[in-house]
C-alpha cells in the first residue's frame, strides 16, 4: 500500500480538528503550552498556540514565542556539511583530523573517524561525556576546552558497528564547519540556512541577553516526580550548539523542513540542497535500536507513520520537548513544540499526520454535501461520565473519535448520515457498537442537546456535562 494522496484543500479542511485535538491533548497532559504548525508543499495551513508561555506571569503562549529545539540543531549542522560537500570544500569521507588536527593528537581513534560516521552516529563516540549534568543545569554546557578533554576518552565502540547517538560528534562537526568556512559555526549556519529561508525567529543558540531571549517560552520540569512544575532557566550551549543550541518557532521550523521536500518544477526548493545531497541526508543508514522501525540518515531521523515515510528530528531540552516531521514526497510537514520536559511533542506531531491520513484514506462511506449539512450540528465534542468523544468531519468522512487516545486513528468509528437526527455506526472496533445508531435529542429551540452513542448512553456537549458534586443514581 502507498500513503493516501493529499491536496492543500484536504489538509486545510482537516487543520481545524488537528488544532482542536492539540488543544485537548495539552489540557489532558496538563502541559503548560503547545505551539504547532501544519501545511503542505511549503504552504502553511495551520499555525496555532495553546496554553501559557509563562505560568507564573500568566503569559498566554503565542505563535511568536520561541522554544529551545535542541537536537533539531543537528539537521541544520548536517545541511551545512552537505552544502560544503556539494561545493567540493570537503568530502563526507574526510577524516576528522583532516579538519581538526588536534583530535588526532588527543586521540588517534577519534581523529580517524569520518564526517559521514559523525553525521549518521556510527563513529562510536560517547553520547555526552562522563559528566553530562549540563542536561540538569548542574554545570554549564561544554566549552571547547571541555570538548577537547572529552575527546580523550570519547571512543566507546568500534565505528560502523551500530547506531550510537552522540552529541559530542555533532559538536565536533560544528567545529569542522568553522574550519572549512573560516567563519564561526553560528555565522555559517545563519548565512547558509537562516538568511536564505528568511527564518527571523530562529537562532543557533539562546542565552540571557540574546535578541530572541525576550520571546522565549519558559520551560518547566516534569510532573513525574512532583505535583507542580518548576520553571527552568535559559542558558547558552557553548561548544555544543551545533548539536543542541537552536531555538525557533513552529512556523519557522515548518518553513525550514519544507525546504527539504522533494518535488519537480515549482514544488522543488533549491535554496538549501540539490536533490542528490537532500537524498543523502534523508536516506536511512541505520536502524535505531529500541524504536519501532525508526532509522537515521546523514543528519535526519527517519520514521514511518502508517504508509507514510517521514524525516525530521526531535529535540529534548531541560523544559522543552519538540518534534518536526516531513513527508518529502507529498510535502506534508508538521512541527509541534512544548514547554515541559515531559511534553508530548512526538505524540502530537504523529497524531496530526494520522488525522490527515484519516481524512484522505479511501472509504465507501464518504458523505456528500447534503449529508454533511445534515450532520452539521451533531459535529462536536461530547462527554459522558466515562470521558469524551468527538463527532468530526475529516475531509468527507464523518467519524467518531476518542481524543483522549494518544493515537487519534485508533478505535475510530465510521458514521453514515441517515437524517438530521440519526447516524449509523457502519464500521469500527469489535468491542464497539457497529450496526447501531447515534440518535440526537433536540431542545425546544431545535438545538441538539444530547446524543445517544455507544452503549446507548446519553452524551452531553463536553462543556455542558451536568457533573454533580457526587454521582449517584439519577444525579446525572
PyMOL commands that set and color helices and strands:
alter all, ss='L'
color gray80, all
select helices_A, chain A and resi 8-29+72-87+96-99+101-106+108-112+115-119+133-136+144-151+167-181+185-197+213-215+238-244+250-258+265-267+275-282+345-360+369-374+376-378+454-456+462-464
alter helices_A, ss='H'
color red, helices_A
select strands_A, chain A and resi 33-40+43-54+59-60+67-70+219-220+231-232+246-248+286-287+295-296+301-305+308-317+320-326+332-338+380-384+387-394+397-401+413-419+422-427+437-442+448-452+458-461
alter strands_A, ss='S'
color yellow, strands_A
deselect
rebuild
show_as cartoon
